[in-house]
Amino acid sequence: MKNSSSIAPLPLEGVRVLDLSRVFAGPLCTMSLGDLGAEIIKVEHPVRGDDTRDWGLHVSPNRTTYFNCANRNKRSITLDLQSEEGQAIARKLAAQSDIVIQNFKFGGAEKLNVGYEQLKALKPDLIYCSISGYNRHGPEAARPGYDLVVQAEAGLMHINGEPDQPPLKFGTSVVDMFTGMYAAQAILAALFERQKTGRGRHIELALFDSGISITAFHGLEALWRGQDLPRYGNNHPTIIPYGVYDAADGPMIVAVGNNAQFNRFCTEVIQRPDILQDERFRTNVGRSEHRAELLPILKEEMIKRSRQEMLEAMSAAGIPCGEVLGLHETLNSERAQQSGNVERFQTEDGREAHVLTPPYRLDGDRLPVRMPPPVLGEATDEILGGLLGLSEEDLTRLRANGVI
């Protein structure tokens, strides 16, 4: 792992986050805060830890590829929040934290005595974030939230997939991911406000709300049309040609974004200036309206040429383009290596594992992976002893009683 000396201090240095969340949306939120320098105390069950420690592929006894993707730059403690002593410790930690984030089932935080009002009484300026599946003030407040379900209910699956195929889920958990990022944005805004007012906030994020937000222009177009939109697969719904197309030896991206680029595409890339003489294809609006007539012509020309030939010609003509790569190929590419997108770390059993790096750069430097995803409970004694002043005898007793 790299040190952060070149960009120290990090923006959120000195901010402490008590992370009571698990699985994906909440941990992604706290990981982004940890990337920016916050101290993240991740609270996990003493036996099983976060559910994602058993999802994906194991890279060490209790770390998996799934867990590792959402938990860099954190420290892990174990705490049985079903026990009174565990709840008391969590409340003491919250009183010394700036931010608390949780995604328990509706009412679960209150039953564990770590709800917003309960913790606000201990720390009035606390910033508290609740992540749920649905509106916590509506009739579905108690429904659990799952990314796949919300993708279906928010209409996201209906805009994804090929025209002649059923609705299709996105290849990754987009609702969870957007919810986590929206939560981080709101927390940063609340931190900024607190500097001016001294006031805390209760931030609430619902997966369904995030799912609706992701529909973006697709959602607005459906409302404008008064009906569902057709699916376009890998092609853009309104820009032509803009999507995945086959060259003679494999798929590629063609992203013609304006009329000038289309002119160059026809004249310099596929050598078909005659297409420009057709009034139907002169503007993007026309090309969109007559996509059924235009796309077969373009596809016929592209598949005559190799991918390399097409990519070189488009690059020379200033047309956005690219290869369609596999994940393994991408992550091992020269581009990813030069950009520093992947780091390696040693696991507790001596193996080498990978972690993706933060996407942020400050003053030209990528933010560092200061700590690899933590071993379950590795910082329990350090945090409870150092921050709360618990003695060795206290820790031994709590461990014997299954609290930690």
Disulfide bonds with the S-S distance in Angstrom:
none
